[in-house]
Amino acid sequence: MLTLVKTNDGSLTFFNAEVGEHYHSKHGALQESRHVFLNSGLLYFLSQNPEPVGNIHILEAGFGTGLNFLLSADFCSANKINLDYTGIEAYPLSDNMIKQTGYNTYISEDLWNTFTEKYPYSLKQEVPLNGNCQLQIAHCKLLEFSSTKQFNIVYFDAFAAVHQPEMWEYESINHICSFLKPGGVFVTYAITGNLKRIMKSIGFAIEKAPGAPGKREMLRAVKY
C-alpha cells in the first residue's frame, strides 16, 4: 500500500506501508535529492574532474519515483552535459503514480513530458529523452543486475537498513560498486560503521559529508 504524502519542504513522496518507510526523507524529498545525489554526487564528481570525460554514466540503486534522475537530467540538459543513466528498480511505480508526484514543477517541461511519455514498464532499453540524456531502468533486484557498462557515479538510494537490511550487506554493496570506474563516486544518504567498513574493504576512500536536513552526516566514497 503506497500513500502520497507531503514532506517538510512541500515536495511529495510515497509512504510504503508494507516496508514502513518513505521513498524520500520526510524532512524534505526535494532537499534530500538535491543535497545527497545532485550536489554531493554529480556536482562533486564534476568538480573533481574538470576536464571533459565524455558521457557521464550514473547507476542508481532504488530508482523509485525518479526524482534523483529528473534533477540530474535537468541539470545535465541545461549545461549541455551528456548523461547516460541506469536505474535499478525491482518494484517500479506505475506511470500514474509518477505523475502524481508533481515533480514537473522542479524541472523543464520538455524533460517531464518526455519522461512521463516513455516511463511505462516497457522502458527496459536505453531510451533517449532529449539530445543530452538517455535512460534505462532495469526491473530486477540489485544482485540480479548486470551490465557491460562502467559508471562514474553510483546513487545508492535503497530503503534504510532497518527496513531492507539485505541491501546494505557486503554482497550487495560490493556488487553495485563493481560497476564503478576507478575514481568513481558512491553516494548515499546514510552513514554507519558497517557501511564504512565495507567500503574500505573493497577499495574506497570514504568521507563523512554533511547530511541532508534531518541527518547530520552522509557517506561519500571514491574508488581507488
C-alpha positions as CSV (number, residue, x, y, z in Angstrom):
1,M,0.0,0.0,0.0
2,L,1.5,3.3,-1.1
3,T,0.3,6.6,0.2
4,L,1.2,10.0,-1.3
5,V,2.5,12.3,1.5
6,K,3.8,15.9,1.7
7,T,7.3,16.3,3.2
8,N,8.5,19.2,5.2
9,D,9.8,21.2,2.2
10,G,6.4,20.9,0.5
11,S,7.5,18.3,-2.0
12,L,5.7,15.0,-2.3
13,T,6.8,11.4,-1.8
14,F,5.2,8.0,-1.2
15,F,5.0,6.1,2.0
16,N,5.3,2.3,1.7
17,A,3.2,0.8,4.5
18,E,4.5,-2.7,3.8
19,V,8.1,-1.7,4.2
20,G,7.3,1.0,6.8
21,E,9.3,3.8,5.1
22,H,9.0,6.8,2.8
23,Y,10.7,6.8,-0.6
24,H,12.4,10.1,0.3
25,S,13.1,11.9,3.5
26,K,10.0,13.2,5.4
27,H,12.2,16.2,6.2
28,G,12.1,17.2,2.5
29,A,12.1,14.9,-0.6
30,L,13.4,17.6,-2.9
31,Q,16.0,18.9,-0.4
32,E,17.4,15.4,0.2
33,S,17.6,14.5,-3.5
34,R,19.4,17.8,-4.4
35,H,21.8,17.6,-1.5
36,V,22.7,13.9,-1.4
37,F,22.6,13.0,-5.1
38,L,22.8,16.0,-7.3
39,N,25.2,18.2,-5.2
40,S,27.2,15.6,-3.3
41,G,27.2,13.1,-6.2
42,L,27.1,14.5,-9.7
43,L,28.3,18.1,-9.0
44,Y,31.1,16.7,-6.7
45,F,32.2,14.3,-9.5
46,L,32.3,17.2,-12.0
47,S,34.3,19.4,-9.6
48,Q,36.9,16.7,-9.2
49,N,37.0,16.0,-13.0
50,P,37.1,19.5,-14.6
51,E,38.4,18.1,-17.9
52,P,35.8,16.7,-20.3
53,V,35.1,13.0,-19.5
54,G,32.7,12.2,-22.3
55,N,29.3,10.9,-21.2
56,I,28.5,10.9,-17.5
57,H,27.3,7.4,-16.6
58,I,25.2,7.2,-13.4
59,L,23.9,4.0,-11.8
60,E,21.1,4.3,-9.2
61,A,20.0,1.6,-6.8
62,G,16.4,2.3,-6.0
63,F,15.0,4.4,-8.9
64,G,11.7,4.8,-7.1
65,T,9.9,8.0,-8.0
66,G,12.6,9.0,-10.5
67,L,13.3,12.3,-8.6
68,N,17.1,11.7,-8.4
69,F,17.2,11.0,-12.2
70,L,15.0,14.0,-13.1
71,L,17.1,16.5,-11.1
72,S,20.3,15.1,-12.6
73,A,18.9,15.0,-16.1
74,D,17.6,18.5,-15.9
75,F,21.0,19.8,-14.7
76,C,22.8,18.0,-17.5
77,S,20.4,19.2,-20.1
78,A,20.7,22.8,-19.0
79,N,24.5,22.5,-19.0
80,K,24.9,20.5,-22.2
81,I,26.4,17.5,-20.4
82,N,25.7,14.1,-21.9
83,L,24.1,11.8,-19.3
84,D,23.7,8.1,-19.6
85,Y,21.5,7.0,-16.6
86,T,20.7,3.5,-15.5
87,G,18.2,2.9,-12.6
88,I,17.7,-0.4,-10.8
89,E,14.1,-0.9,-9.6
90,A,12.6,-4.3,-8.7
91,Y,9.2,-2.9,-7.9
92,P,8.6,0.1,-10.3
93,L,5.8,2.5,-9.7
94,S,3.0,2.9,-12.2
95,D,3.1,5.8,-14.6
96,N,0.1,7.2,-12.9
97,M,1.9,7.3,-9.5
98,I,4.9,9.0,-11.1
99,K,2.6,11.7,-12.5
100,Q,1.1,12.3,-9.0
101,T,4.4,13.4,-7.5
102,G,4.3,16.9,-9.1
103,Y,8.0,16.8,-9.8
104,N,7.3,18.6,-13.1
105,T,7.5,21.8,-11.1
106,Y,11.2,21.2,-10.4
107,I,12.4,20.5,-13.9
108,S,11.9,21.6,-17.5
109,E,8.5,21.0,-19.1
110,D,10.1,19.2,-22.1
111,L,12.0,16.8,-19.9
112,W,9.0,16.0,-17.8
113,N,6.7,15.4,-20.7
114,T,9.2,13.1,-22.5
115,F,10.0,11.2,-19.3
116,T,6.3,10.5,-18.5
117,E,5.6,9.5,-22.0
118,K,8.3,7.0,-22.1
119,Y,8.4,5.9,-18.5
120,P,5.9,2.9,-18.5
121,Y,7.1,-0.5,-17.8
122,S,8.3,-1.1,-21.3
123,L,11.2,1.2,-20.6
124,K,13.8,-1.6,-20.3
125,Q,16.1,-0.5,-23.1
126,E,18.1,2.7,-23.4
127,V,15.7,5.5,-24.4
128,P,16.9,9.0,-25.4
129,L,14.9,11.6,-23.7
130,N,16.5,14.6,-25.4
131,G,19.7,15.4,-27.1
132,N,21.7,15.1,-23.9
133,C,20.1,12.4,-21.7
134,Q,19.2,8.7,-22.1
135,L,17.6,6.5,-19.6
136,Q,17.3,2.8,-18.9
137,I,15.5,1.1,-16.0
138,A,16.5,-2.4,-15.0
139,H,13.4,-4.1,-13.5
140,C,15.3,-6.5,-11.3
141,K,16.7,-7.0,-7.8
142,L,20.1,-5.5,-7.1
143,L,22.1,-8.8,-7.1
144,E,20.4,-9.8,-10.4
145,F,21.6,-6.6,-12.2
146,S,24.4,-7.0,-14.8
147,S,25.8,-4.6,-17.3
148,T,28.8,-4.3,-19.6
149,K,29.0,-0.6,-18.7
150,Q,31.3,1.0,-16.2
151,F,29.8,4.0,-14.3
152,N,31.2,7.3,-13.0
153,I,28.8,7.6,-10.1
154,V,26.6,5.3,-8.0
155,Y,23.5,6.8,-6.3
156,F,22.6,4.4,-3.5
157,D,19.0,5.1,-2.5
158,A,17.7,1.9,-1.1
159,F,15.3,1.9,1.9
160,A,17.1,2.2,5.3
161,A,19.0,-0.8,6.6
162,V,16.4,-1.3,9.4
163,H,13.8,-2.0,6.8
164,Q,15.8,-3.5,4.0
165,P,19.0,-4.9,5.6
166,E,20.0,-7.1,2.6
167,M,20.6,-4.0,0.5
168,W,23.3,-2.8,2.9
169,E,25.2,-6.1,3.3
170,Y,28.7,-6.7,1.8
171,E,27.4,-8.8,-1.1
172,S,25.0,-6.0,-2.3
173,I,27.4,-3.1,-1.8
174,N,30.3,-5.0,-3.4
175,H,28.2,-6.0,-6.4
176,I,27.0,-2.5,-7.3
177,C,30.4,-1.0,-6.7
178,S,31.9,-3.5,-9.1
179,F,30.4,-1.4,-11.9
180,L,32.2,1.8,-10.8
181,K,35.2,3.0,-12.7
182,P,38.4,3.9,-10.7
183,G,37.9,7.4,-9.5
184,G,34.1,6.8,-9.5
185,V,32.0,8.3,-6.7
186,F,29.5,6.4,-4.5
187,V,27.0,8.5,-2.5
188,T,24.2,7.6,-0.1
189,Y,22.1,9.4,2.4
190,A,23.2,7.2,5.3
191,I,26.4,6.5,7.2
192,T,27.0,3.6,9.5
193,G,30.1,1.9,10.9
194,N,29.3,-1.3,9.0
195,L,28.9,0.6,5.7
196,K,32.2,2.4,6.2
197,R,34.0,-0.9,6.9
198,I,32.5,-2.4,3.8
199,M,33.5,0.5,1.6
200,K,37.1,0.5,3.0
201,S,37.4,-3.3,2.5
202,I,36.5,-3.1,-1.2
203,G,38.9,-0.3,-2.0
204,F,37.2,3.1,-1.4
205,A,38.4,6.2,0.3
206,I,35.5,7.3,2.4
207,E,34.3,10.7,3.6
208,K,31.7,11.9,6.1
209,A,29.9,14.6,4.2
210,P,27.3,17.0,5.7
211,G,23.9,15.3,5.6
212,A,20.6,16.5,4.2
213,P,18.0,18.1,6.6
214,G,17.2,15.6,9.3
215,K,20.6,13.8,9.1
216,R,23.9,15.2,10.5
217,E,26.1,13.2,8.1
218,M,26.0,11.1,4.9
219,L,28.6,9.0,3.2
220,R,30.6,9.7,0.0
221,A,33.3,7.4,-1.2
222,V,35.7,7.4,-4.1
223,K,37.0,4.2,-5.7
224,Y,40.8,3.8,-5.7
